[in-house]
Amino acid sequence: QVQLQESGPGLVKPSETLSLTCTVSGGSISSYYWSWIRQPPGKGLEWIGYIYYSGSTNYNPSLKSRVTISVDTSKNQFSLKLSSVTAADTAVYYCARMDLGYYDSSGSTGGMDVWGQGTTVTVSS
Amino acid sequence: DIVMTQTPLSSPVTLGQPASISCRSSQSLVHSDGNTYLSWLQQRPGQPPRLLIYKISNRFSGVPDRFSGSGAGTDFTLKISRVEAEDVGVYYCMQATQFPLTFGGGTKVEIK
């Protein structure tokens, strides 16, 4: 079955850029939407954005000015870059597959049906 | 943004007894394609979230039938018919009808 694995530095300095990669195994990155979600310590979930395998993106307006999500279909990976980080960006970062299919009669779930284990990123000098 | 409000914040439950979680959205979650993209996720301690229910009432693959979802428009409910020890965790509702996608604040289910 499809599995996701996040990777990247666990410590980032304030004002620098956080960079994470999600590797998709057991299936193709094609035909799905791929999201990043984060969870600050002891808090709830925040959607950061998604990328479609074709490269189209959609970002949360609250982070849009600082976020870039990209995809490398040849490596079955997608990546997150978050610039100008502060302590408020300290969180567990998850990647997830989204089965979105508006107007599609094939029966998509509209949900995030596969999740990575998450990676903790701390912003500190 | 659509605000998702969950109640209660915490739900202490006796093993074998039912539990119910409410989720209310600040606007209708009916999409122009006729579907309502409201899902429920479970996050066990130390684990990533897991999809339980999608489009209000559809159980995802492998989810026990003691979990059920209901509701319409702006009001939704997740019910656990008989709570088991493995159900301990935080439950989130999530809407994918309108961007940005948003989550409820979470409801913690714990054993009394």
gemmi code that builds the backbone of each chain (N, CA, C; Angstrom):
import gemmi

chains = {
    "A": [
        ("GLN", (0.831, -1.180, 0.000), (0.000, 0.000, 0.000), (0.879, 1.248, 0.000)),
        ("VAL", (0.264, 2.357, -0.333), (0.993, 3.615, -0.423), (1.466, 4.045, 0.960)),
        ("GLN", (2.721, 4.465, 1.028), (3.285, 4.995, 2.274), (3.968, 6.311, 1.994)),
        ("LEU", (3.939, 7.190, 2.980), (4.569, 8.501, 2.859), (5.608, 8.659, 3.963)),
        ("GLN", (6.731, 9.294, 3.616), (7.786, 9.510, 4.603), (8.345, 10.909, 4.458)),
        ("GLU", (8.219, 11.694, 5.533), (8.792, 13.034, 5.544), (10.279, 12.980, 5.908)),
        ("SER", (11.041, 13.918, 5.353), (12.448, 14.016, 5.709), (12.885, 15.476, 5.627)),
        ("GLY", (13.906, 15.797, 6.416), (14.426, 17.158, 6.423), (15.003, 17.515, 7.769)),
        ("PRO", (15.629, 18.682, 7.876), (16.248, 19.092, 9.139), (15.236, 19.239, 10.271)),
        ("GLY", (15.634, 18.831, 11.456), (14.754, 18.957, 12.612), (14.910, 20.284, 13.325)),
        ("LEU", (15.938, 21.040, 12.961), (16.198, 22.327, 13.602), (16.498, 23.373, 12.536)),
        ("VAL", (15.776, 24.465, 12.613), (15.957, 25.556, 11.655), (16.103, 26.858, 12.443)),
        ("LYS", (16.995, 27.717, 12.000), (17.203, 28.993, 12.698), (16.138, 30.015, 12.293)),
        ("PRO", (15.790, 30.900, 13.205), (14.831, 31.960, 12.868), (15.302, 32.750, 11.657)),
        ("SER", (14.354, 33.135, 10.823), (14.535, 33.901, 9.581), (15.009, 33.039, 8.415)),
        ("GLU", (15.372, 31.793, 8.669), (15.824, 30.936, 7.583), (14.635, 30.192, 6.943)),
        ("THR", (14.956, 29.330, 5.981), (13.911, 28.605, 5.241), (13.853, 27.146, 5.670)),
        ("LEU", (12.670, 26.720, 6.030), (12.404, 25.329, 6.380), (12.182, 24.558, 5.085)),
        ("SER", (12.863, 23.423, 4.942), (12.714, 22.612, 3.726), (12.468, 21.156, 4.103)),
        ("LEU", (11.372, 20.611, 3.615), (11.022, 19.221, 3.884), (10.652, 18.525, 2.575)),
        ("THR", (10.887, 17.222, 2.555), (10.514, 16.402, 1.401), (9.657, 15.240, 1.867)),
        ("CYS", (8.688, 14.880, 1.062), (7.838, 13.730, 1.329), (8.033, 12.729, 0.190)),
        ("THR", (8.466, 11.530, 0.536), (8.680, 10.489, -0.460), (7.504, 9.525, -0.458)),
        ("VAL", (6.952, 9.307, -1.643), (5.804, 8.413, -1.810), (6.310, 7.048, -2.274)),
        ("SER", (5.980, 5.999, -1.538), (6.384, 4.649, -1.928), (5.155, 3.739, -1.999)),
        ("GLY", (5.272, 2.694, -2.792), (4.177, 1.742, -2.911), (3.090, 2.177, -3.868)),
        ("GLY", (3.311, 3.262, -4.576), (2.317, 3.765, -5.520), (2.853, 4.977, -6.240)),
        ("SER", (2.116, 5.428, -7.237), (2.556, 6.576, -8.031), (2.028, 7.877, -7.447)),
        ("ILE", (2.813, 8.923, -7.629), (2.388, 10.251, -7.171), (1.347, 10.843, -8.116)),
        ("SER", (1.134, 10.202, -9.244), (0.205, 10.717, -10.247), (-1.244, 10.537, -9.814)),
        ("SER", (-2.085, 11.432, -10.292), (-3.534, 11.340, -10.132), (-4.057, 11.635, -8.737)),
        ("TYR", (-3.246, 12.216, -7.879), (-3.730, 12.597, -6.557), (-3.223, 14.000, -6.216)),
        ("TYR", (-3.826, 14.548, -5.174), (-3.364, 15.803, -4.598), (-2.522, 15.452, -3.370)),
        ("TRP", (-1.484, 16.235, -3.131), (-0.552, 15.954, -2.051), (-0.416, 17.182, -1.172)),
        ("SER", (-0.713, 16.970, 0.111), (-0.802, 18.098, 1.034), (0.288, 18.091, 2.091)),
        ("TRP", (0.514, 19.277, 2.631), (1.303, 19.444, 3.850), (0.373, 20.013, 4.921)),
        ("ILE", (0.506, 19.451, 6.108), (-0.290, 19.862, 7.270), (0.686, 19.966, 8.444)),
        ("ARG", (0.440, 20.888, 9.342), (1.309, 20.979, 10.506), (0.505, 21.017, 11.798)),
        ("GLN", (1.186, 20.669, 12.887), (0.545, 20.598, 14.196), (1.518, 21.127, 15.249)),
        ("PRO", (1.331, 22.362, 15.698), (2.184, 22.897, 16.777), (2.046, 22.039, 18.025)),
        ("PRO", (3.048, 22.064, 18.881), (3.031, 21.229, 20.088), (1.753, 21.420, 20.903)),
        ("GLY", (1.047, 20.322, 21.154), (-0.151, 20.358, 21.971), (-1.353, 21.034, 21.331)),
        ("LYS", (-1.274, 21.314, 20.034), (-2.366, 22.042, 19.377), (-2.971, 21.221, 18.244)),
        ("GLY", (-3.884, 21.853, 17.517), (-4.606, 21.179, 16.450), (-3.879, 21.238, 15.118)),
        ("LEU", (-4.606, 20.847, 14.074), (-4.049, 20.697, 12.734), (-4.285, 21.936, 11.874)),
        ("GLU", (-3.278, 22.287, 11.089), (-3.381, 23.422, 10.166), (-2.946, 22.968, 8.777)),
        ("TRP", (-3.818, 23.151, 7.802), (-3.483, 22.814, 6.429), (-2.589, 23.897, 5.853)),
        ("ILE", (-1.470, 23.495, 5.254), (-0.512, 24.439, 4.688), (-0.771, 24.653, 3.201)),
        ("GLY", (-1.012, 23.563, 2.477), (-1.257, 23.672, 1.056), (-1.173, 22.321, 0.382)),
        ("TYR", (-1.512, 22.312, -0.927), (-1.381, 21.071, -1.676), (-0.759, 21.323, -3.035)),
        ("ILE", (-0.283, 20.251, -3.627), (0.168, 20.278, -5.005), (-0.454, 19.083, -5.713)),
        ("TYR", (-0.910, 19.295, -6.933), (-1.384, 18.217, -7.775), (-0.165, 17.685, -8.520)),
        ("TYR", (-0.217, 16.425, -8.951), (0.961, 15.837, -9.591), (1.381, 16.623, -10.841)),
        ("SER", (0.420, 17.331, -11.427), (0.733, 18.124, -12.626), (1.508, 19.394, -12.290)),
        ("GLY", (1.504, 19.752, -10.984), (2.235, 20.936, -10.558), (1.367, 22.084, -10.082)),
        ("SER", (0.063, 21.987, -10.258), (-0.791, 23.084, -9.780), (-0.856, 23.059, -8.255)),
        ("THR", (-0.918, 24.242, -7.673), (-0.852, 24.362, -6.211), (-2.005, 25.184, -5.651)),
        ("ASN", (-2.216, 25.016, -4.351), (-3.195, 25.813, -3.624), (-2.662, 25.939, -2.199)),
        ("TYR", (-2.510, 27.187, -1.735), (-1.908, 27.426, -0.432), (-2.905, 28.073, 0.524)),
        ("ASN", (-2.685, 27.832, 1.812), (-3.451, 28.525, 2.829), (-3.056, 30.011, 2.788)),
        ("PRO", (-4.033, 30.903, 2.640), (-3.696, 32.333, 2.571), (-2.892, 32.827, 3.769)),
        ("SER", (-3.062, 32.178, 4.923), (-2.343, 32.612, 6.119), (-0.844, 32.391, 5.994)),
        ("LEU", (-0.419, 31.531, 5.072), (0.994, 31.209, 4.897), (1.483, 31.455, 3.476)),
        ("LYS", (0.571, 31.857, 2.607), (0.851, 31.890, 1.177), (2.109, 32.661, 0.792)),
        ("SER", (2.367, 33.771, 1.481), (3.504, 34.610, 1.105), (4.837, 33.934, 1.405)),
        ("ARG", (4.806, 32.867, 2.224), (6.056, 32.233, 2.645), (6.209, 30.787, 2.163)),
        ("VAL", (5.180, 30.251, 1.527), (5.158, 28.817, 1.198), (5.385, 28.556, -0.289)),
        ("THR", (6.173, 27.508, -0.543), (6.295, 26.964, -1.890), (6.247, 25.448, -1.791)),
        ("ILE", (5.342, 24.836, -2.545), (5.281, 23.380, -2.624), (5.581, 22.980, -4.056)),
        ("SER", (6.466, 22.005, -4.211), (6.868, 21.552, -5.536), (6.799, 20.035, -5.608)),
        ("VAL", (6.823, 19.509, -6.827), (6.735, 18.065, -7.019), (7.810, 17.600, -7.990)),
        ("ASP", (8.345, 16.417, -7.725), (9.296, 15.772, -8.624), (8.740, 14.379, -8.922)),
        ("THR", (8.022, 14.264, -10.033), (7.362, 12.995, -10.339), (8.368, 11.895, -10.646)),
        ("SER", (9.554, 12.267, -11.131), (10.559, 11.247, -11.460), (11.085, 10.556, -10.199)),
        ("LYS", (11.016, 11.273, -9.080), (11.482, 10.716, -7.805), (10.304, 10.309, -6.907)),
        ("ASN", (9.086, 10.539, -7.369), (7.908, 10.282, -6.545), (7.980, 11.040, -5.220)),
        ("GLN", (8.339, 12.309, -5.313), (8.492, 13.146, -4.127), (7.805, 14.491, -4.326)),
        ("PHE", (7.393, 15.079, -3.217), (6.980, 16.466, -3.243), (7.592, 17.159, -2.033)),
        ("SER", (7.744, 18.467, -2.127), (8.530, 19.188, -1.135), (7.831, 20.446, -0.648)),
        ("LEU", (8.230, 20.867, 0.533), (7.711, 22.085, 1.162), (8.864, 23.011, 1.481)),
        ("LYS", (8.716, 24.271, 1.139), (9.640, 25.296, 1.601), (8.826, 26.384, 2.286)),
        ("LEU", (9.241, 26.729, 3.492), (8.596, 27.781, 4.272), (9.678, 28.766, 4.673)),
        ("SER", (9.570, 29.986, 4.171), (10.629, 30.972, 4.376), (10.384, 31.825, 5.621)),
        ("SER", (11.427, 32.517, 6.024), (11.360, 33.487, 7.130), (10.687, 32.906, 8.368)),
        ("VAL", (11.163, 31.757, 8.791), (10.491, 31.071, 9.900), (10.742, 31.772, 11.233)),
        ("THR", (9.780, 31.603, 12.131), (9.887, 32.083, 13.512), (9.536, 30.925, 14.438)),
        ("ALA", (9.611, 31.178, 15.732), (9.284, 30.135, 16.704), (7.855, 29.619, 16.516)),
        ("ALA", (6.978, 30.443, 15.983), (5.587, 30.043, 15.754), (5.450, 28.959, 14.695)),
        ("ASP", (6.512, 28.723, 13.941), (6.494, 27.671, 12.918), (6.971, 26.329, 13.472)),
        ("THR", (7.343, 26.298, 14.737), (7.722, 25.036, 15.371), (6.504, 24.116, 15.423)),
        ("ALA", (6.646, 22.919, 14.874), (5.489, 22.019, 14.768), (5.939, 20.653, 14.268)),
        ("VAL", (5.023, 19.695, 14.349), (5.172, 18.447, 13.611), (4.574, 18.698, 12.230)),
        ("TYR", (5.339, 18.399, 11.197), (4.888, 18.594, 9.831), (4.554, 17.228, 9.226)),
        ("TYR", (3.335, 17.142, 8.704), (2.874, 15.915, 8.072), (2.672, 16.129, 6.576)),
        ("CYS", (2.957, 15.092, 5.804), (2.502, 15.087, 4.424), (1.358, 14.070, 4.324)),
        ("ALA", (0.460, 14.313, 3.396), (-0.715, 13.449, 3.273), (-1.207, 13.433, 1.832)),
        ("ARG", (-1.820, 12.334, 1.455), (-2.456, 12.222, 0.145), (-3.913, 12.631, 0.270)),
        ("MET", (-4.350, 13.430, -0.687), (-5.744, 13.856, -0.714), (-6.435, 13.265, -1.926)),
        ("ASP", (-7.556, 12.623, -1.668), (-8.343, 12.020, -2.739), (-9.471, 12.978, -3.109)),
        ("LEU", (-9.122, 14.074, -3.771), (-10.102, 15.087, -4.151), (-10.629, 14.821, -5.542)),
        ("GLY", (-11.925, 14.990, -5.717), (-12.481, 14.752, -7.049), (-13.788, 15.476, -7.231)),
        ("TYR", (-13.763, 16.808, -7.117), (-14.988, 17.584, -7.314), (-15.560, 17.294, -8.697)),
        ("TYR", (-16.874, 17.122, -8.753), (-17.605, 16.838, -9.993), (-17.208, 15.510, -10.617)),
        ("ASP", (-16.469, 14.703, -9.893), (-16.006, 13.427, -10.401), (-16.899, 12.328, -9.845)),
        ("SER", (-17.501, 11.564, -10.729), (-18.441, 10.540, -10.277), (-17.749, 9.250, -9.859)),
        ("SER", (-16.412, 9.226, -9.881), (-15.697, 7.987, -9.573), (-15.675, 7.660, -8.097)),
        ("GLY", (-16.169, 8.590, -7.284), (-16.284, 8.254, -5.870), (-15.089, 8.579, -5.020)),
        ("SER", (-14.453, 9.719, -5.260), (-13.337, 10.126, -4.412), (-13.829, 10.400, -3.003)),
        ("THR", (-12.930, 10.256, -2.033), (-13.351, 10.443, -0.633), (-13.433, 11.913, -0.243)),
        ("GLY", (-12.647, 12.747, -0.920), (-12.588, 14.142, -0.506), (-11.805, 14.316, 0.779)),
        ("GLY", (-11.103, 13.263, 1.192), (-10.384, 13.332, 2.455), (-8.906, 13.039, 2.298)),
        ("MET", (-8.199, 13.164, 3.424), (-6.769, 12.860, 3.458), (-6.632, 11.414, 3.907)),
        ("ASP", (-6.411, 10.518, 2.942), (-6.554, 9.098, 3.253), (-5.240, 8.374, 3.536)),
        ("VAL", (-4.104, 8.989, 3.272), (-2.817, 8.402, 3.620), (-1.956, 9.508, 4.226)),
        ("TRP", (-1.345, 9.206, 5.378), (-0.531, 10.201, 6.086), (0.867, 9.658, 6.330)),
        ("GLY", (1.845, 10.557, 6.327), (3.161, 10.198, 6.804), (3.183, 10.185, 8.323)),
        ("GLN", (4.286, 9.727, 8.886), (4.418, 9.648, 10.340), (4.651, 11.010, 10.979)),
        ("GLY", (5.059, 11.988, 10.155), (5.304, 13.321, 10.673), (6.760, 13.523, 11.049)),
        ("THR", (7.225, 14.751, 10.925), (8.579, 15.097, 11.326), (8.524, 16.377, 12.157)),
        ("THR", (9.252, 16.372, 13.266), (9.254, 17.530, 14.151), (10.280, 18.542, 13.686)),
        ("VAL", (9.838, 19.774, 13.514), (10.732, 20.867, 13.152), (10.687, 21.917, 14.258)),
        ("THR", (11.840, 22.215, 14.793), (11.963, 23.234, 15.833), (12.688, 24.439, 15.252)),
        ("VAL", (12.129, 25.614, 15.473), (12.775, 26.857, 15.044), (13.421, 27.496, 16.258)),
        ("SER", (14.733, 27.527, 16.244), (15.463, 28.062, 17.388), (16.882, 28.396, 16.958)),
        ("SER", (17.437, 29.416, 17.601), (18.817, 29.771, 17.290), (19.791, 28.956, 18.135)),
    ],
    "B": [
        ("ASP", (-12.623, 32.182, 5.624), (-12.361, 30.780, 5.920), (-13.564, 30.177, 6.644)),
        ("ILE", (-13.813, 28.897, 6.412), (-14.863, 28.200, 7.147), (-14.318, 27.771, 8.500)),
        ("VAL", (-14.993, 28.196, 9.560), (-14.581, 27.837, 10.917), (-15.327, 26.579, 11.343)),
        ("MET", (-14.571, 25.612, 11.849), (-15.125, 24.342, 12.303), (-15.055, 24.311, 13.829)),
        ("THR", (-16.201, 24.164, 14.475), (-16.258, 24.192, 15.935), (-16.706, 22.835, 16.458)),
        ("GLN", (-15.865, 22.225, 17.260), (-16.168, 20.915, 17.830), (-16.542, 21.029, 19.290)),
        ("THR", (-17.493, 20.201, 19.693), (-17.845, 20.048, 21.101), (-18.129, 18.584, 21.390)),
        ("PRO", (-17.806, 18.107, 22.620), (-17.088, 18.840, 23.659), (-15.593, 18.871, 23.363)),
        ("LEU", (-14.836, 19.557, 24.210), (-13.382, 19.547, 24.078), (-12.819, 18.214, 24.543)),
        ("SER", (-13.514, 17.654, 25.556), (-13.058, 16.399, 26.128), (-14.266, 15.529, 26.431)),
        ("SER", (-14.100, 14.228, 26.250), (-15.213, 13.306, 26.478), (-14.723, 12.066, 27.226)),
        ("PRO", (-14.857, 12.084, 28.569), (-14.504, 10.880, 29.332), (-15.623, 9.843, 29.196)),
        ("VAL", (-15.245, 8.649, 28.800), (-16.256, 7.632, 28.498), (-15.882, 6.315, 29.183)),
        ("THR", (-16.884, 5.600, 29.659), (-16.671, 4.270, 30.221), (-16.545, 3.267, 29.074)),
        ("LEU", (-15.614, 2.325, 29.219), (-15.451, 1.302, 28.192), (-16.791, 0.608, 27.918)),
        ("GLY", (-17.103, 0.429, 26.633), (-18.340, -0.225, 26.256), (-19.530, 0.706, 26.126)),
        ("GLN", (-19.346, 1.951, 26.556), (-20.426, 2.938, 26.443), (-20.258, 3.781, 25.177)),
        ("PRO", (-21.342, 4.428, 24.732), (-21.229, 5.242, 23.510), (-20.571, 6.598, 23.763)),
        ("ALA", (-20.086, 7.171, 22.683), (-19.530, 8.532, 22.708), (-20.028, 9.267, 21.473)),
        ("SER", (-20.198, 10.573, 21.633), (-20.705, 11.387, 20.531), (-19.946, 12.696, 20.484)),
        ("ILE", (-19.550, 13.099, 19.288), (-18.801, 14.340, 19.084), (-19.538, 15.172, 18.037)),
        ("SER", (-19.684, 16.444, 18.341), (-20.380, 17.349, 17.438), (-19.396, 18.261, 16.707)),
        ("CYS", (-19.704, 18.577, 15.478), (-18.891, 19.495, 14.675), (-19.834, 20.425, 13.927)),
        ("ARG", (-19.630, 21.704, 14.087), (-20.472, 22.692, 13.421), (-19.605, 23.592, 12.554)),
        ("SER", (-20.037, 23.828, 11.342), (-19.294, 24.696, 10.417), (-19.949, 26.065, 10.338)),
        ("SER", (-19.141, 27.094, 10.053), (-19.642, 28.472, 10.021), (-20.466, 28.759, 8.772)),
        ("GLN", (-20.393, 27.876, 7.793), (-21.249, 27.970, 6.609), (-21.472, 26.575, 6.042)),
        ("SER", (-22.465, 26.465, 5.194), (-22.827, 25.172, 4.643), (-21.647, 24.506, 3.947)),
        ("LEU", (-21.536, 23.199, 4.150), (-20.456, 22.444, 3.518), (-20.915, 21.722, 2.258)),
        ("VAL", (-22.089, 22.059, 1.770), (-22.557, 21.453, 0.522), (-21.815, 22.091, -0.640)),
        ("HIS", (-21.087, 21.291, -1.381), (-20.319, 21.775, -2.526), (-21.247, 21.952, -3.734)),
        ("SER", (-20.827, 22.738, -4.700), (-21.637, 22.941, -5.912), (-21.816, 21.648, -6.707)),
        ("ASP", (-20.970, 20.627, -6.430), (-21.146, 19.348, -7.126), (-22.142, 18.430, -6.405)),
        ("GLY", (-22.737, 18.950, -5.324), (-23.765, 18.214, -4.595), (-23.253, 17.403, -3.425)),
        ("ASN", (-21.946, 17.227, -3.336), (-21.371, 16.466, -2.231), (-21.059, 17.382, -1.039)),
        ("THR", (-20.994, 16.782, 0.135), (-20.604, 17.489, 1.354), (-19.287, 16.896, 1.827)),
        ("TYR", (-18.230, 17.692, 1.727), (-16.892, 17.172, 1.999), (-16.510, 17.388, 3.465)),
        ("LEU", (-17.170, 16.620, 4.314), (-16.899, 16.642, 5.748), (-16.339, 15.279, 6.131)),
        ("SER", (-15.162, 15.282, 6.694), (-14.555, 14.027, 7.114), (-14.173, 14.091, 8.589)),
        ("TRP", (-13.971, 12.922, 9.156), (-13.535, 12.778, 10.547), (-12.205, 12.020, 10.563)),
        ("LEU", (-11.299, 12.500, 11.403), (-10.002, 11.845, 11.565), (-9.777, 11.508, 13.029)),
        ("GLN", (-9.053, 10.449, 13.256), (-8.668, 10.021, 14.602), (-7.162, 10.164, 14.743)),
        ("GLN", (-6.710, 10.725, 15.844), (-5.286, 10.791, 16.123), (-5.012, 10.138, 17.472)),
        ("ARG", (-4.502, 8.932, 17.433), (-4.104, 8.263, 18.658), (-2.832, 8.906, 19.200)),
        ("PRO", (-2.570, 8.769, 20.512), (-1.380, 9.401, 21.096), (-0.099, 9.009, 20.374)),
        ("GLY", (0.664, 10.021, 19.964), (1.947, 9.786, 19.318), (1.861, 9.316, 17.875)),
        ("GLN", (0.670, 9.334, 17.307), (0.466, 8.848, 15.939), (0.000, 9.965, 15.017)),
        ("PRO", (0.163, 9.789, 13.708), (-0.426, 10.756, 12.784), (-1.935, 10.556, 12.737)),
        ("PRO", (-2.651, 11.554, 12.242), (-4.098, 11.370, 12.059), (-4.385, 10.246, 11.067)),
        ("ARG", (-5.600, 9.712, 11.177), (-6.042, 8.607, 10.330), (-7.466, 8.910, 9.892)),
        ("LEU", (-7.765, 8.743, 8.614), (-9.112, 9.000, 8.105), (-10.075, 7.923, 8.584)),
        ("LEU", (-11.172, 8.357, 9.218), (-12.203, 7.431, 9.686), (-13.443, 7.464, 8.791)),
        ("ILE", (-13.936, 8.676, 8.577), (-15.213, 8.894, 7.893), (-15.015, 9.966, 6.832)),
        ("TYR", (-15.595, 9.769, 5.653), (-15.547, 10.801, 4.624), (-16.938, 11.079, 4.082)),
        ("LYS", (-17.116, 12.258, 3.531), (-18.420, 12.704, 3.008), (-19.544, 12.372, 3.984)),
        ("ILE", (-19.361, 12.863, 5.188), (-20.330, 12.814, 6.293), (-20.463, 11.438, 6.954)),
        ("SER", (-20.662, 10.382, 6.156), (-21.108, 9.126, 6.762), (-20.465, 7.867, 6.196)),
        ("ASN", (-19.476, 8.009, 5.328), (-18.850, 6.842, 4.702), (-17.619, 6.413, 5.478)),
        ("ARG", (-17.647, 5.164, 5.977), (-16.478, 4.675, 6.695), (-15.356, 4.350, 5.725)),
        ("PHE", (-14.143, 4.807, 6.059), (-12.983, 4.519, 5.218), (-12.599, 3.061, 5.395)),
        ("SER", (-11.828, 2.542, 4.469), (-11.394, 1.152, 4.481), (-10.758, 0.761, 5.819)),
        ("GLY", (-11.238, -0.335, 6.398), (-10.655, -0.855, 7.622), (-11.188, -0.244, 8.907)),
        ("VAL", (-12.077, 0.716, 8.807), (-12.613, 1.368, 10.015), (-13.749, 0.522, 10.590)),
        ("PRO", (-13.674, 0.230, 11.881), (-14.723, -0.616, 12.501), (-16.104, 0.010, 12.396)),
        ("ASP", (-17.129, -0.840, 12.338), (-18.485, -0.316, 12.148), (-19.080, 0.290, 13.415)),
        ("ARG", (-18.326, 0.315, 14.510), (-18.815, 1.042, 15.688), (-18.689, 2.558, 15.496)),
        ("PHE", (-17.949, 2.974, 14.466), (-17.844, 4.393, 14.131), (-18.897, 4.742, 13.071)),
        ("SER", (-19.631, 5.814, 13.309), (-20.613, 6.253, 12.321), (-20.675, 7.773, 12.294)),
        ("GLY", (-20.976, 8.310, 11.134), (-21.087, 9.751, 10.975), (-22.444, 10.119, 10.425)),
        ("SER", (-22.916, 11.289, 10.810), (-24.208, 11.761, 10.329), (-24.205, 13.274, 10.278)),
        ("GLY", (-25.284, 13.823, 9.729), (-25.430, 15.271, 9.697), (-25.694, 15.796, 8.302)),
        ("ALA", (-25.818, 17.102, 8.217), (-26.061, 17.760, 6.940), (-25.845, 19.253, 7.100)),
        ("GLY", (-25.511, 19.912, 5.975), (-25.411, 21.372, 5.981), (-24.269, 21.910, 6.816)),
        ("THR", (-24.580, 22.248, 8.072), (-23.573, 22.827, 8.953), (-23.387, 22.050, 10.254)),
        ("ASP", (-24.176, 21.017, 10.476), (-24.117, 20.274, 11.736), (-23.844, 18.793, 11.511)),
        ("PHE", (-22.814, 18.306, 12.162), (-22.364, 16.944, 11.921), (-22.008, 16.267, 13.236)),
        ("THR", (-22.123, 14.928, 13.242), (-21.861, 14.163, 14.454), (-21.089, 12.898, 14.137)),
        ("LEU", (-20.113, 12.610, 14.988), (-19.407, 11.330, 14.959), (-19.834, 10.559, 16.189)),
        ("LYS", (-20.238, 9.317, 15.990), (-20.629, 8.481, 17.119), (-19.789, 7.214, 17.160)),
        ("ILE", (-19.419, 6.854, 18.372), (-18.776, 5.568, 18.623), (-19.782, 4.772, 19.440)),
        ("SER", (-20.252, 3.658, 18.913), (-21.358, 2.947, 19.570), (-20.947, 2.324, 20.904)),
        ("ARG", (-19.754, 1.761, 20.925), (-19.235, 1.154, 22.165), (-17.732, 1.422, 22.194)),
        ("VAL", (-17.311, 2.319, 23.064), (-15.913, 2.736, 23.096), (-15.004, 1.600, 23.564)),
        ("GLU", (-13.922, 1.407, 22.817), (-12.907, 0.431, 23.208), (-11.628, 1.194, 23.585)),
        ("ALA", (-10.737, 0.502, 24.262), (-9.503, 1.146, 24.736), (-8.704, 1.754, 23.588)),
        ("GLU", (-8.728, 1.117, 22.431), (-7.947, 1.606, 21.287), (-8.546, 2.868, 20.658)),
        ("ASP", (-9.714, 3.292, 21.122), (-10.352, 4.493, 20.576), (-9.872, 5.771, 21.268)),
        ("VAL", (-9.051, 5.623, 22.295), (-8.531, 6.797, 22.993), (-7.698, 7.648, 22.038)),
        ("GLY", (-7.937, 8.939, 22.062), (-7.194, 9.844, 21.197), (-7.980, 11.120, 20.967)),
        ("VAL", (-7.523, 11.883, 19.992), (-8.195, 13.133, 19.647), (-8.848, 12.969, 18.278)),
        ("TYR", (-10.075, 13.437, 18.180), (-10.850, 13.324, 16.948), (-11.048, 14.712, 16.346)),
        ("TYR", (-10.818, 14.798, 15.053), (-10.945, 16.074, 14.335), (-11.953, 15.943, 13.198)),
        ("CYS", (-12.767, 16.960, 13.024), (-13.537, 17.057, 11.785), (-12.745, 17.961, 10.832)),
        ("MET", (-12.964, 17.771, 9.557), (-12.250, 18.543, 8.548), (-13.171, 18.797, 7.365)),
        ("GLN", (-13.129, 20.009, 6.819), (-13.942, 20.291, 5.647), (-13.029, 20.503, 4.436)),
        ("ALA", (-13.459, 19.950, 3.309), (-12.725, 20.119, 2.053), (-13.664, 20.663, 0.970)),
        ("THR", (-14.708, 21.340, 1.416), (-15.648, 21.933, 0.458), (-15.111, 23.225, -0.116)),
        ("GLN", (-14.417, 23.983, 0.725), (-13.929, 25.300, 0.308), (-12.490, 25.466, 0.788)),
        ("PHE", (-11.675, 26.118, -0.008), (-10.303, 26.383, 0.400), (-10.227, 27.726, 1.113)),
        ("PRO", (-9.374, 27.855, 2.163), (-8.456, 26.825, 2.650), (-9.178, 25.713, 3.406)),
        ("LEU", (-8.662, 24.497, 3.309), (-9.184, 23.401, 4.098), (-9.010, 23.754, 5.567)),
        ("THR", (-10.004, 23.411, 6.376), (-9.931, 23.737, 7.801), (-10.368, 22.558, 8.654)),
        ("PHE", (-9.808, 22.535, 9.859), (-10.076, 21.469, 10.820), (-10.788, 22.040, 12.044)),
        ("GLY", (-11.547, 21.187, 12.714), (-12.048, 21.536, 14.026), (-10.901, 21.505, 15.024)),
        ("GLY", (-11.166, 22.041, 16.218), (-10.117, 22.131, 17.227), (-9.766, 20.815, 17.896)),
        ("GLY", (-10.592, 19.802, 17.661), (-10.308, 18.486, 18.235), (-11.117, 18.193, 19.483)),
        ("THR", (-11.465, 16.923, 19.663), (-12.148, 16.426, 20.863), (-11.360, 15.243, 21.387)),
        ("LYS", (-10.990, 15.321, 22.643), (-10.198, 14.252, 23.251), (-11.129, 13.218, 23.859)),
        ("VAL", (-11.000, 11.988, 23.409), (-11.771, 10.884, 23.988), (-10.857, 10.111, 24.920)),
        ("GLU", (-11.288, 10.004, 26.172), (-10.488, 9.288, 27.157), (-11.377, 8.366, 27.965)),
        ("ILE", (-10.750, 7.399, 28.588), (-11.506, 6.417, 29.374), (-11.626, 6.905, 30.807)),
        ("LYS", (-12.850, 6.801, 31.350), (-13.076, 7.213, 32.745), (-12.322, 6.291, 33.696)),
    ],
}
model = gemmi.Model(1)
for chain_id, residues in chains.items():
    chain = gemmi.Chain(chain_id)
    for i, (resn, *xyz) in enumerate(residues, 1):
        res = gemmi.Residue()
        res.name, res.seqid = resn, gemmi.SeqId(i, " ")
        for name, pos in zip(("N", "CA", "C"), xyz):
            atom = gemmi.Atom()
            atom.name, atom.element = name, gemmi.Element(name[0])
            atom.pos, atom.b_iso = gemmi.Position(*pos), 0.0
            res.add_atom(atom)
        chain.add_residue(res)
    model.add_chain(chain)
structure = gemmi.Structure()
structure.add_model(model)
structure.setup_entities()
